[in-house]
Every structure is written in structure tokens, then in C-alpha cells.
Amino acid sequence: MSTFNIIQQKLEEFIKKYYTNELIKGAILFFAIGLLYLLITLLVEYFLWLNPLGRRILFWAFVFVELALFVRFIAFPLAKLF
């Protein structure tokens, strides 16, 4: 094997390991931030006794935030990994 191929192989191994670590870290952050956001959402609804429109807004805000967290912490590293 030439030196260039060895360096290229080591670089590919590093990239795979790096994005695997990013994916693990992202999964932990996704679940931690998602759980914290869920608890905050539940507390807001519990203490404010929102009407159906307020609950709907809170629900869709929760869905969009969770989707954004998923894309940022899970989908991007997964796309870079493969």
C-alpha cells in the first residue's frame, strides 16, 4: 500500500469514529433536551390551565421543537456518517 492510501484509510476511520461519537452525543442531547422541554411544556399547561387553542399552540410548538432537535442532533450526524 502506498503512503497516500494509508493516510486516506486512517482519515476515513477517523471521520467514521468522529461522526459516530457525534451521533451518540446527539442522541443523549436529543433525549435530555427533549425530556426537559416536555416537562416545561407540561408544567406550563398544568399551571396555566390553557384553553384548547393554547394547548394546540403548545402542542405544535413542542412538535416543531422536537423535530428541529431531531434534525440537528440525529439526522445531520447520521447523514454525514453514511
N, C-alpha and C positions, 0 to 999 in steps of 0.2 A: 504494500500500500504506500502511496506517496504521502508526503507530509501534508499536502493540501487536503487529501481525503480524510486523514486522521483528524485534522483540525475541524473539518466540516462535520464529521461524525460527532466529535465532542461538543461542538456548538449545538447540533441538533438534540443531543442528550440533555444539555443544559436548558435549552428552550422548553423541552418537554417537561423537565423537572420543575422549571420556574412556573409554567402555566398550571401544572398540577397543584403546586403549592398555592398559587393564586386562587384556584378553584376551591381548594379546601378552606382557605381563609375566607373566600367569598361566601361559601355555604354557611360557615359559622356566623359571619356578619349578617347574612340574609336572615337566618333564623333568629338571631339575637335582636336585631333592629326590628324585624317583623313582629316578634313577640312583644317588645316594648311598645311599638306603635299600636298593636292590638289592645294592650292593657290601657293605654292612654285613651284610645277610642272608646273602649268600654266604660271607663271612668267618666268621660265626657257625657256619654249617653245616660249613665246612671245618675249623675248629679244634676244634669240639666233637664231631664225628662223632655226630650225633644219631641216635636210633633212629627208626623210621617215625612214631611218634606225635609226636615232637618236630619232625620235618620237616613233618608235616601241620599242626601248630600254627603253625610258622614260615611255611609257605606261605599259610595262610588269613589270618594276620596281615598278610602282605605284600599280599594281595589287598584286604583291607579298608582298609589304609592308602592304597594306590594309588587305590582308589575314592573315599575321602574327599578325597584331594588333587585328583582329577579334578573332583569336585563343587565343591570350594572355589575352585579356580583356573581352571577352564574352564567348567563348567556355569552357575555364578552370573553371571559377566560376560556369557556368551552369552545367557542368559535376559533379562538387563537390556538387552542390545543390541537384541533383537528383541522 
